[in-house]
């Protein structure tokens, strides 16, 4: 059974995701929803590539993704996204330049896709949607800051404990090699930490 069916129960409806970012009037929300399309991609698909400019942002309806960078011949995972979260390259979104990261789908995914150019037109024509966009960018910045601080100040065991506490499903749905990379440790060290915490 594929992840699409296993985790369909985690499905996030579009209106709920939009409301989590910033509440909109029915009219403004309808305008935004009109520009969003639902897309399906298989596990292993590279949604964003560091060598390419991405013209859209995505919201995850079903599935899990990871962001990684290539470094000295290995992949360094630095973020996981799951149902209800946004998939975005801030460098694409803000500066219209190629991103730093690659985004890989770790499960079959259903995503909501929103074209950046169409979104910018809405920002110029509707102050509510412009405020939604401001709040969206602010929330993504806070998430990035939290990841950066955690990576540099927390120990591997503390970061793993935080994953268990806040994102326990990740442990069941993501390969341990990706989790070890995210924590900045080897898979052997991760196995040791997991044994200690049992």
For each residue, the residues with C-beta under 8 A, 3 or more apart:
1: 5 6
2: 5 6 43 107 108
3: 6 7 43 63 64 107 108 173
4: 7 8 62 63 107 108 109 110
5: 1 2 8
6: 1 2 3
7: 3 4 10 11 62 63 83 107 173
8: 4 5 11 62
9:
10: 7 62 82 83 169
11: 7 8 61 62 83 110
12: 16 17 59 60 61 62 83 84
13: 16 17 61
14: 17 18 33 36 59 61 112
15: 18 19 29 33
16: 12 13 19 20 84
17: 12 13 14 20 21 59 61 84 112
18: 14 15 21 22 24 29 32 33 59 132
19: 15 16 22 23 24
20: 16 17 84
21: 17 18 86 132 135 136 139
22: 18 19 131 132 135 136
23: 19
24: 18 19 28 29 32 128 129 132
25: 28 29 128
26: 29 30
27: 30 31
28: 24 25 31 32 126 128 129 132
29: 15 18 24 25 26 32 33
30: 26 27 33 34
31: 27 28 34 35 122 126 129
32: 18 24 28 29 35 36 114 122 129 132
33: 14 15 18 29 30 36
34: 30 31
35: 31 32 114 115 118 119 122
36: 14 32 33 59 112 113 114
37: 112 113
38: 61 110 111 112 113
39: 58 110 111 112 113
40: 108 109 110 111
41: 45 47 105 108 109 111
42: 45 105 108
43: 2 3 105 106 107 108 109
44: 104 105
45: 41 42 104 105 109
46: 49 102 103 104 105
47: 41 58 65 87 103 104 105 111
48: 52 54 87 89 92 99 101 102 103
49: 46 52 54 99 102
50: 69 70 98 99 100 101 102
51: 98
52: 48 49 98 99
53: 92 96 97 98 99
54: 48 49 89 92 99
55: 92 115 116 117
56: 113 114 115 116
57: 86 87 88 93 113 114 116 119
58: 39 47 86 87 88 111 112 113 114
59: 12 14 17 18 36 84 85 86 87 111 112 114
60: 12 63 64 65 81 82 83 84 85 86 87 109 110 111 112
61: 11 12 13 14 17 38 83 109 110 111 112
62: 4 7 8 10 11 12 83 107 108 109 110
63: 3 4 7 60 82 83 105 106 107 108 109 110 111
64: 3 60 80 81 82 105 106 107 109 170 173 174
65: 47 60 80 81 82 87 103 104 105 106 109
66: 77 79 80 81 103 104 106 174 178 182
67: 77 78 79 80 81 101 102 103
68: 75 76 77 78 101 102 104 181
69: 50 75 76 78 100 101 102
70: 50 73 74 75 76 102
71: 74 75 76
72:
73: 70
74: 70 71 181
75: 68 69 70 71 181
76: 68 69 70 71 181
77: 66 67 68 80 178 179 181 182
78: 67 68 69 101 147 151 182
79: 66 67 101 147 182
80: 64 65 66 67 77 106 167 170 174 178 182
81: 60 64 65 66 67 85 86 87
82: 10 60 63 64 65 85 167 169 170 173
83: 7 10 11 12 60 61 62 63
84: 12 16 17 20 59 60
85: 59 60 81 82
86: 21 57 58 59 60 81 136 140
87: 47 48 57 58 59 60 65 81 103 111
88: 57 58 92 93 140
89: 48 54 92 93 99 100 101 103
90: 93 94 137 140 141 144
91: 94 95 97 98 99 100
92: 48 53 54 55 88 89 95 96 97 98 99 116
93: 57 88 89 90 116 137
94: 90 91 137
95: 91 92
96: 53 92 116
97: 53 91 92
98: 50 51 52 53 91 92
99: 48 49 50 52 53 54 89 91 92
100: 50 69 89 91
101: 48 50 67 68 69 78 79 89
102: 46 48 49 50 67 68 69 70
103: 46 47 48 65 66 67 87 89
104: 44 45 46 47 65 66 68
105: 41 42 43 44 45 46 47 63 64 65 108 109
106: 43 63 64 65 66 80 173 174 175 178
107: 2 3 4 7 43 62 63 64 173
108: 2 3 4 40 41 42 43 62 63 105
109: 4 40 41 43 45 60 61 62 63 64 65 105
110: 4 11 38 39 40 60 61 62 63
111: 38 39 40 41 47 58 59 60 61 63 87
112: 14 17 36 37 38 39 58 59 60 61
113: 36 37 38 39 56 57 58
114: 32 35 36 56 57 58 59 118 119
115: 35 55 56 118 119
116: 55 56 57 92 93 96 119 120
117: 55 120 121
118: 35 114 115 121 122
119: 35 57 114 115 116 122 123 133
120: 116 117 123 124
121: 117 118 124 125
122: 31 32 35 118 119 125 126 129 130
123: 119 120 126 129 130 133
124: 120 121 130
125: 121 122 129
126: 28 31 122 123 129 130
127: 130 131
128: 24 25 28 131 132
129: 24 28 31 32 122 123 125 126 132 133
130: 122 123 124 126 127 133 134
131: 22 127 128 134 135
132: 18 21 22 24 28 32 128 129 135 136
133: 119 123 129 130 136 137
134: 130 131 137 138
135: 21 22 131 132 138 139
136: 21 22 86 132 133 139 140
137: 90 93 94 133 134 140 141
138: 134 135 141 142
139: 21 135 136 142 143
140: 86 88 90 136 137 143 144
141: 90 137 138 144 145
142: 138 139 145 146
143: 139 140 146 147
144: 90 140 141 147 148
145: 141 142 148 149
146: 142 143 149 150
147: 78 79 143 144 150 151
148: 144 145 151 152
149: 145 146 152 153 154
150: 146 147 153 154 159 162
151: 78 147 148 154 159 184
152: 148 149
153: 149 150
154: 149 150 151 158 159 162
155: 158 159
156: 159 160 183 184 185 189 190 193
157: 160 161 193 196 197
158: 154 155 161 162
159: 150 151 154 155 156 162 163 183
160: 156 157 163 164 179 183 190 193 194 197
161: 157 158 164 165 197
162: 150 154 158 159 165 166
163: 159 160 166 167 168 170 171 179
164: 160 161 167 168 171 197
165: 161 162 168
166: 162 163
167: 80 82 163 164 170 171
168: 163 164 165 171 172
169: 10 82 172 173
170: 64 80 82 163 167 173 174 179
171: 163 164 167 168 174 179
172: 168 169
173: 3 7 64 82 106 107 169 170
174: 64 66 80 106 170 171 178 179
175: 106 178 179
176: 179 180 187 190 191
177: 180 181 187
178: 66 77 80 106 174 175 181 182
179: 77 160 163 170 171 174 175 176 182 183 190
180: 176 177 183 185 186 187 189 190
181: 68 74 75 76 77 177 178 184
182: 66 77 78 79 80 178 179
183: 156 159 160 179 180 190
184: 151 156 181
185: 156 180 189 190 193
186: 180 189 190
187: 176 177 180 190 191
188: 191 192
189: 156 180 185 186 192 193
190: 156 160 176 179 180 183 185 186 187 193 194
191: 176 187 188 194 195
192: 188 189 195 196
193: 156 157 160 185 189 190 196 197
194: 160 190 191 197 198
195: 191 192 198
196: 157 192 193
197: 157 160 161 164 193 194
198: 194 195
